[in-house]
Amino acid sequence: MSNQPKFARRVFLIAGIYGIAVLLPQYFVELGGGSESVPTERPELHYGFVGVALVWQFAFLLIASDVRRYRPFMLIGVLEKLSFGLAAAVLYCAGRVPIAALVAGSIDLVLGALFVMAYRASKSEATNES
């Protein structure tokens, strides 16, 4: 693993760990009963989103484990980050979500940009090592 492209490995490792740390507590939001509680009308949408997003964090960890092997999945990871980041930005501009959603979406957009950079860097690092 020491000859894996380092930048890409770090980006996906950090993204996966960060995502798990942020998403896992979302399973317990409804239990807290605070201002961030899950809407009772459609909780399956919340838990479904959290579950799918959490699975992607493990995909990022998998990519980090073998950057060369899973490099094509990096671009799909970009789509995962754009799907929430762009939605949060559009919904915020429409006045439908609070600033916290925009901040969370912005983090995903930054990670998406880092994924693109990691994709490009992993190709050039692999070429340099050959």
C-alpha positions in Angstrom: 0.0 0.0 0.0 3.0 2.3 0.4 3.1 2.8 -3.4 -0.5 4.0 -3.5 -1.0 7.6 -4.7 -0.8 9.4 -1.4 -3.0 12.5 -2.0 -5.9 10.5 -3.3 -5.6 7.9 -0.5 -5.6 10.7 2.1 -8.6 12.6 0.6 -10.8 9.5 0.5 -9.7 8.3 3.9 -10.5 11.7 5.5 -13.8 11.9 3.6 -14.9 8.5 4.7 -14.0 9.1 8.3 -15.6 12.5 8.4 -18.7 11.2 6.7 -19.2 8.4 9.2 -18.7 10.8 12.1 -21.2 13.3 10.7 -23.8 10.8 9.5 -24.0 8.1 12.1 -25.4 10.5 14.8 -28.3 11.3 12.4 -29.8 7.9 13.2 -30.5 9.3 16.7 -31.8 12.7 15.9 -35.4 11.6 16.3 -34.7 10.3 19.8 -33.3 13.7 20.9 -36.6 15.6 20.2 -34.7 18.9 19.6 -35.1 21.4 16.9 -33.3 19.0 14.5 -35.8 16.2 15.0 -37.0 14.1 12.1 -40.3 15.1 10.5 -42.8 12.4 11.7 -44.7 12.4 8.4 -41.9 10.8 6.3 -39.1 9.6 8.6 -38.3 6.8 6.0 -36.9 9.6 3.8 -34.5 10.8 6.5 -33.3 7.3 7.5 -33.1 6.2 3.9 -30.9 9.2 3.0 -28.7 8.7 6.1 -28.3 5.0 5.3 -27.4 5.5 1.6 -25.0 8.3 2.5 -23.4 6.2 5.2 -22.8 3.3 2.8 -21.0 5.7 0.5 -18.6 6.6 3.3 -17.5 3.0 3.4 -17.1 3.1 -0.4 -14.7 6.1 0.1 -12.7 4.0 2.7 -12.6 1.2 0.1 -11.3 3.6 -2.5 -8.6 4.8 0.0 -7.5 1.2 0.6 -6.5 0.7 -3.0 -6.6 3.9 -5.0 -5.3 2.3 -8.3 -7.8 -0.5 -8.3 -10.8 1.7 -7.4 -9.8 4.9 -9.2 -12.8 4.7 -11.6 -15.2 4.9 -8.6 -13.7 8.3 -7.7 -15.7 10.0 -10.4 -18.9 8.3 -9.1 -17.9 9.7 -5.6 -17.9 13.1 -7.2 -21.5 12.6 -8.2 -22.4 11.5 -4.7 -21.0 14.8 -3.3 -22.6 16.9 -6.0 -26.0 15.3 -5.4 -26.3 16.8 -1.9 -24.1 19.8 -2.3 -26.0 21.2 -5.3 -29.4 20.3 -3.8 -28.5 22.1 -0.6 -27.4 25.2 -2.5 -30.5 25.4 -4.7 -32.8 24.7 -1.7 -31.1 27.4 0.4 -31.4 29.9 -2.5 -35.1 29.1 -2.7 -35.5 29.7 1.1 -36.4 26.1 1.8 -33.5 25.1 4.1 -31.5 26.9 6.8 -27.9 28.1 6.5 -26.7 24.9 8.3 -27.9 22.9 5.2 -25.9 25.2 2.9 -22.8 24.8 5.1 -23.1 21.0 5.0 -23.7 21.1 1.3 -20.7 23.4 0.8 -18.5 20.8 2.6 -19.7 18.2 0.2 -18.9 20.5 -2.8 -15.4 21.0 -1.5 -15.0 17.3 -1.0 -16.3 16.7 -4.5 -13.6 19.2 -5.9 -11.0 17.3 -3.8 -12.2 14.0 -5.3 -11.6 15.5 -8.8 -8.2 16.6 -7.8 -7.4 13.2 -6.3 -8.6 11.5 -9.5 -6.2 13.7 -11.6 -3.4 13.4 -9.1 -3.7 9.6 -8.9 -3.2 9.3 -12.6 -0.1 11.5 -12.6 1.3 9.8 -9.5 0.8 6.4 -11.0 2.5 7.6 -14.2 5.5 9.0 -12.3 5.9 5.8 -10.3 6.0 3.5 -13.4 
